[in-house]
Amino acid sequence: MNNTPHILCIGSVLWDVIGHCDTAMRLGSDMPGRISRLPGGVALNIAMALRRFGLKPALLSCVGRDPEGVELIQACAARGLMTGLIYRSDDLPTDKYMAVEGKNGLIAAIADAHSLETAGARILQPLQDGDLAIPYTGAVALDGNLTVELLSDIANSPLLAQADLRLAPASPGKAMRLAPFVKAGRGTLYVNLEEAGILCAREFDNSMQAAEELLAQGAARAVVTNGGNAATVASPDAQISQDPAIVPVARVTGAGDTFMAAHIAAELLGLTPEAALDAALSAAALYVSGETTI
């Protein structure tokens, strides 16, 4: 059996605890709804979506040896993901993400990725001890739940210098963690309009404007989404924008990860830039409408 992954997914692997209400909510609302617990985290969400698109991802992260961690590893394996490279900690608990969603979108969320941050460079050990071919030249999906120090090291390290880096900030609150990659001119950034604004220290009216400014500040390539408005893929050679389909919103948590995974998969499968963006927008629309899962 070939145990070589098609892509490495580096970052948060945790449990998502999501409360969803079918009506609009505001600050302080106490409403009936449903609460679910699902495997999640940016890196894991991307990996699960990539697997659905026919690719074989391997996870690099930190998962505890507590009962929650054992159950999470089993859930990942059942979904066809490679878990053998994950750093398993005896003393760090498995991380969690908690969110509340209403009909009007995400109300609030808290990401507890302290174990991943504490583990630090230990999650990258497979890149140093021979578990993976070095230099690694394949695709890598990397999320901003790692510490600023570790992300800065990765941006300037020979470990992934020849890899096809795909970068996601994880949330607007962690967008600045990707600044070292903008400065180094490395990787493809996947950000929404708010995250692009934080990275560029200004506000934007549309995704094309944001993508062009990211390139001007040094980014090698930028993919910028803007909710139900046009998304843009920009590189020094070309810029393309497309409008997403209008669909009813059944959920929002994980939509950006689905978009990113679909775009990566489409490009790795050789689709044209226009077709890859269309495939990513279509996959995200299906996910937001509730017609598909990660």
N, C-alpha and C positions, 0 to 999 in steps of 0.2 A: 504493500500500500504506500502511495506517495504521501508523505507527511509534510511536504513543503507547502506553506500557506500561500495564498494568492496576495494577501495583504495583512499587515500587522495593524491592530487596533489598540492604541496605547492611551490609557486614561482611566476614567471612572467605570467601575463594574460594581453595581450595588443593587439594592432593592428600591423600587419606586413605590411610594405609598401615595395614591392619588384619590382625592375626594372630588366627585363630580356632581354638580347640580344642574338640572335641566332648565332652570330659570336664571335670569340675570341676577348677579350678586353685587354687593358693594361692601366697603369696609365695615366690619362689625356684623355682617349678615349671619344668621343662624338658620340654616335651611335644611330640609330633608334632601337626601341624595344617596349616592352609593360610594363606598370606599373600596378600592382594589389595591392589591399588592402584586407587583409584576417585576420581573428582572428588568433593570434599567441602568441608567448612567450613559453618558454620551458615547463613550467607546463601545459599550455593550449594545446600545441601540443601533449604532452604525453597523456593528458586526452582525447583528441579527438581520438587519435589512439587507446587507451584502449577501448573507447566506441565502436569503429569499430570492435574490437576483442571480443565484447560481455560483457565487464565489465561495472560496474556502478561507475564512478569516481566522487568525490566531490572536488571542487576547494577551496583552501585557498590562498587568495591573496588580493591585493588592486586594486579596480577599482573606478574611479571617478564618481560623479553624473552628470558630464557634458554630452552633447549629445552623444559624442563618447562612453562614458561609458555605457549609457543607451542602445545604439545600440549594444555594445559588449556583455552585459549581455543577451540581447535578442537573439543574435547569438549563445551564449553558450547554452542557454536553448533549442533553436531549434535543437541543436545537441545532446540533451539528457543528458547534463551535469548538475550536481547538483551545483547551484550557491548560495544557501541560506547561506553558511558559509563565503562568500567573504566579506571582510571589505569594505564598501562603504564610500568614503570620500567626504565631502562637499567642501573641499578647495584644494584638490590635483587633478591635471588633470590625465586623463587616459594615461598610458604609451604607448610608440611607439618603434618599431624597424624598421630600414631602411637598405636595402641591395641592392647592385648592383651585378648581376650575368651575366657572359658571357658564351660562349660555353666552355671556359677553366676553369670554376668554379667560386667561389666567388671572386669578385674583391675587395669589401670593404663593411663594415657594421658598423652601429652605433646602440647600444642598449640604449635607454633612459628609464631606469627603476628607475628614481629618486623618483617617488611617492611610489613605492614598498619599496625602501630603507628608505624613510622618515617614512612610516607607521610602519616599524620595527615590534616589537613584537605584535602590535595590530592585525596582521593577524592571530596570533595563539590563539586569545581569545577563539574560540570554543573549544580548548583543555583544557581550564581552567574553563569555566562557565557551563559545563554540557551538551553542545550540542552534545558532543561525549562521548562514554563510556571511562572512565579513570580507570586504565591505558589503553591507546590505544595499541592494540596488532596486528592490521592489517598491511597491506602494505602501505608504504608511498613513493611517488616519490617526491624528494626534489631537487630544482635546486639552482645553485650558484649565482642567481641574488639577493639573500638576502645579507645583510651586513655581513662583517667578524665577527662582534661582535655577531650578532644574530645566525649565523651558529655555532660559538664557543659555545654559550649558549645551542643550541639544541644538539650539540654533547655530552654535559655533563649534560643535563637536564633529570630529571625523566619523563618529559612529554611524550617522545617518546622512553624511555629506553627499552621497550619491543616490539617496532614496528619492522617490516621488512623494514628497511630503504634502499631505492634505490636512489643513489646520482649522479647528473649530474652537471658539472661545468658551463654549459651554453655557455662557450667560452674559448679559451686558455687564454685570458686576465683575466679570473676569476678562473682559475684552482686552484690557491693557496688558494682560499677560502675554499676548501675542505680539506685542511691540518689538521684541528682539528679532522676530522673523521678518517684520517689515523693514527694520533697520538693516538686517543681513541680506535682504532681497531673496529670501528662500521660501519655497513652498507656495501652495495655492490656499488663499484665505477664503473660508466660508463664513460670512457674517451677514447679519441683518442690518437694516438701515441705522438702527440705534447703535449697534456695536461698531459700525463703520464710523459713525459720528464721534464715538468715544475715542477710537484709535486716532482719528484725525483732529480731535479737539474742535469740532465745528458741527453745525447741523446741515443736513442735506434735504433737498426736495424730492429726489428720486434716486433709484439705484445706479443709474448710469453716472450721475454726478459723483456719487460716493465712490464707485469703482475707479473712476478716473483719478480722483484725489488720492486714493490708496496707492495707485501706481505712481503718482507724482511724488509720494512720500517714500517710495522705495520698494513697495510690494512687487514681487515677481509676477503675481497673477491674483485676481480677486473675483470672487463670486458673491454678489450682493443680492439678498432677497428683501422684499418689502411687503410682506403680508399678501393681501389680495391684489397688489399692484405689480408692475413689471419687475422682473428680476434681470440681472445683468451679469454676464461673464466677460471679464476684460483682461487682456494681456497687452504688452507693448505692440503686438502685431495686429490685434483685432478686438473689437467690442461688439457684443450682440446682446439684445434685450428681447424678452418675450413676456407676454401677459399670461398669468395663470388662469385656469378655468375658475368660474364662479361656482362655488359649492356651499351647501349648508355646513356650518361648523359644529361638529360633534365633539371635538377634542383638539387640544393644541400641543400638549406635552409630547415631545418626540417628533413633531412635524419637521423641524429643521434637520434633525438627524436623518430622517427618512429621505428628505431632499438631497442631503449631502451624499448619502450612501447610493442613491439612485444615480446621481451624477457621476460619482466615481466609477460605479459599475458600468455605466454606459460608455464612459471614455475608455476604460480598460478593455471593453469588448469591441472598441474600434469605431464607435458611432461618430458622426461629424459633430462639430461644436453645436450646431443648431439642433440636431436630433438629440444630443445628450442633454441639453438644457430642457427641451420639450419633455423628454422622458422623466427628468427629475421633477419638473413642475407637475406632471401628470401623476407621478407616484405620491407626491406630497398632497395633492388635491384629494386623491382617493383615501389617503390616511386621515386627513382632517375631516372628511365627510363620514368617517367611520366604516367605510367599505373594506378597508384592509387593516391589518395589524403590522407592527414591526416584526 
